[in-house]
Structure formats: C-alpha cells, structure tokens
Amino acid sequence: MGDPPPYKRILLKLSGEALQGDLPYGIDPGMLDTIAGELKKVQELGIEVAIVVGGGNIFRGAAASAAGMDRATGDYAGMLATIINGLALQDALERNGLTVRTQSAIAVTAVAEPYIRRRAMRHLEKGRVVIFAAGTGNPYMTTDTAAALRAIEIGADVLLMAKKNVDGVYEADPFQDSTARKFETISYLEALNRRVQVMDSTALSLCMENSLPIIVFDLRQPQSIERVASGQHAGTTVGNVETVFAQTSSAGSPR
C-alpha cells in the first residue's frame, strides 16, 4: 500500500480563462477533458474534490460596469456565466466516469441544486465531485472570495488556485517585468502588504483568518492538478508564518 494522500479534501478554483484554453472566447472542450482526466486521477488517490468556477471567459461584470452597466446587474450576469461553465465541466467530468453534483448560489433548480453546505459535504463524503457555481450569490463579491468561503465552509484542507500560464506568485507582474522574483512560499500578511496577484484582498484575508493554505500553480503544466494535490511542490504556497517558515527551510526562499 502506498502512502496516504496529503489532503483529505481539496477545493480547486478554476478561472473562466482557464477553461477558455487557447480560444479567444468561450470554452475549450480539449481543456475541459484535460482537467476532467486529471481530477479523476486525483479522486482515485482518495481525495475528495470540490470546485469553484469563474466566468470571465464568457462575461465579466466589472468590465461591463466600467462600460456603463449597473454593477450589480453585471455581477449577476457574471454569475450566470459561471453556471454555464459549471455545467460544461460537469459534463466533462461525467464523461470521464465521475459522479458530479453542481450547486448554485442563485436558484436555477432546472439545472443545478441550490447551495446547501451540509448536502455538499455529504456529496463529498460519498465520493462525488461538487461544483460550486454562481459565486457567493452576491454582487460585488468575486469568485476568488467564493472559493475561499466555500473551502472554509466545507472544511477543505487546502485551496488550489489554478492559473493560466502563471506558475506561482511573483513580486511583480512577470509578463511586464522579466526580472520579477517568484516566491516559493509567502505568508498571508506579506502577500497582502505587497499586494501581489494571488487573489483579491477579501478572499486572502478570509483565508488568513481561518488558516486555510493556498497553493498557486500553472494549470497548463502537465499533470499539474494531480501533482499539486498529491503533495508535490509546485507553484507558490501561501500560508501562516509557521507553515511558510517550515517550507522555506526545506524548499528555499524566493528565487
């Protein structure tokens, strides 16, 4: 028998851009199949899997607001986009042999269950993948905040932040500054103070207050989800001072 997995339950945050793949807009079926195949392997390790999906590949409420749309209306439209992504991901996972339940924070009972925390946890205990759609159900709240909130509510051991073509947290935008250093580990407080692009400050503060570790990694790397979920070092770990110190001692400081 092999070693037990490092996590009992994970929450994976997938941005809409991650589902977009190389397409200029919408959902890339090939990317969906890749993600589904990796998540099947993760579940075969004995890890319970929950997912929060974004909607930026279809609609961005903040961008629509900047163009003149009422912000709350734009945010609700963005929530509907996350439901579309959630259903597409559900289909891909089911085609890979997984049992899936999609729960929505806004009522769309014809296509998804309402979000009920205890029901979600029961699904996970039964080996089902749970997809959380529609963010928190509230305007002015990002899907990053929804990911942090849901991870804490269901008692996830770690929040995995899958990024598109970014392999961790940097001191500056690596696309604009080629000399920017990558952090192997960073504390919540330092991430907040530096205003690095991990997630929005509300979500990061929520993780800090509840000591929920975050791993930021590049979804486009081969078997990235499986490797991170199985405990292999990848990307950047964001955590409390004690966790970061221990990992820095073994893995090294920012490079």
ChimeraX attribute file (.defattr): number of C-alpha atoms within 10 A of each C-alpha:
attribute: neighborCount
match mode: 1-to-1
recipient: residues
	/A:1	3
	/A:2	5
	/A:3	6
	/A:4	11
	/A:5	14
	/A:6	15
	/A:7	16
	/A:8	16
	/A:9	22
	/A:10	21
	/A:11	28
	/A:12	23
	/A:13	26
	/A:14	24
	/A:15	22
	/A:16	25
	/A:17	21
	/A:18	26
	/A:19	28
	/A:20	23
	/A:21	19
	/A:22	13
	/A:23	11
	/A:24	10
	/A:25	15
	/A:26	20
	/A:27	22
	/A:28	17
	/A:29	15
	/A:30	14
	/A:31	19
	/A:32	21
	/A:33	17
	/A:34	16
	/A:35	23
	/A:36	22
	/A:37	20
	/A:38	19
	/A:39	24
	/A:40	19
	/A:41	16
	/A:42	21
	/A:43	18
	/A:44	11
	/A:45	19
	/A:46	14
	/A:47	22
	/A:48	24
	/A:49	25
	/A:50	28
	/A:51	22
	/A:52	27
	/A:53	29
	/A:54	32
	/A:55	30
	/A:56	24
	/A:57	22
	/A:58	19
	/A:59	21
	/A:60	19
	/A:61	25
	/A:62	19
	/A:63	14
	/A:64	17
	/A:65	15
	/A:66	11
	/A:67	10
	/A:68	10
	/A:69	14
	/A:70	13
	/A:71	18
	/A:72	16
	/A:73	14
	/A:74	21
	/A:75	27
	/A:76	20
	/A:77	19
	/A:78	27
	/A:79	31
	/A:80	20
	/A:81	24
	/A:82	28
	/A:83	27
	/A:84	21
	/A:85	29
	/A:86	28
	/A:87	17
	/A:88	16
	/A:89	25
	/A:90	22
	/A:91	17
	/A:92	22
	/A:93	23
	/A:94	15
	/A:95	13
	/A:96	15
	/A:97	11
	/A:98	19
	/A:99	16
	/A:100	21
	/A:101	21
	/A:102	23
	/A:103	26
	/A:104	26
	/A:105	20
	/A:106	20
	/A:107	14
	/A:108	14
	/A:109	10
	/A:110	6
	/A:111	13
	/A:112	20
	/A:113	19
	/A:114	18
	/A:115	20
	/A:116	11
	/A:117	13
	/A:118	11
	/A:119	13
	/A:120	24
	/A:121	18
	/A:122	12
	/A:123	19
	/A:124	20
	/A:125	13
	/A:126	10
	/A:127	17
	/A:128	19
	/A:129	25
	/A:130	23
	/A:131	27
	/A:132	31
	/A:133	33
	/A:134	32
	/A:135	30
	/A:136	22
	/A:137	19
	/A:138	15
	/A:139	17
	/A:140	14
	/A:141	16
	/A:142	23
	/A:143	30
	/A:144	25
	/A:145	21
	/A:146	24
	/A:147	29
	/A:148	28
	/A:149	18
	/A:150	22
	/A:151	25
	/A:152	19
	/A:153	13
	/A:154	18
	/A:155	15
	/A:156	22
	/A:157	18
	/A:158	24
	/A:159	27
	/A:160	24
	/A:161	26
	/A:162	23
	/A:163	20
	/A:164	19
	/A:165	12
	/A:166	18
	/A:167	18
	/A:168	23
	/A:169	27
	/A:170	23
	/A:171	17
	/A:172	17
	/A:173	15
	/A:174	14
	/A:175	9
	/A:176	8
	/A:177	11
	/A:178	9
	/A:179	12
	/A:180	15
	/A:181	15
	/A:182	19
	/A:183	19
	/A:184	24
	/A:185	28
	/A:186	25
	/A:187	19
	/A:188	27
	/A:189	16
	/A:190	14
	/A:191	22
	/A:192	18
	/A:193	10
	/A:194	11
	/A:195	14
	/A:196	16
	/A:197	15
	/A:198	22
	/A:199	20
	/A:200	16
	/A:201	18
	/A:202	15
	/A:203	19
	/A:204	23
	/A:205	18
	/A:206	16
	/A:207	25
	/A:208	20
	/A:209	10
	/A:210	12
	/A:211	17
	/A:212	21
	/A:213	21
	/A:214	25
	/A:215	24
	/A:216	25
	/A:217	25
	/A:218	20
	/A:219	22
	/A:220	19
	/A:221	14
	/A:222	11
	/A:223	15
	/A:224	19
	/A:225	24
	/A:226	19
	/A:227	15
	/A:228	18
	/A:229	29
	/A:230	17
	/A:231	11
	/A:232	11
	/A:233	15
	/A:234	19
	/A:235	23
	/A:236	23
	/A:237	26
	/A:238	30
	/A:239	26
	/A:240	20
	/A:241	15
	/A:242	10
	/A:243	16
	/A:244	20
	/A:245	17
	/A:246	12
	/A:247	18
	/A:248	17
	/A:249	9
	/A:250	8
	/A:251	13
	/A:252	13
	/A:253	15
	/A:254	15
	/A:255	9
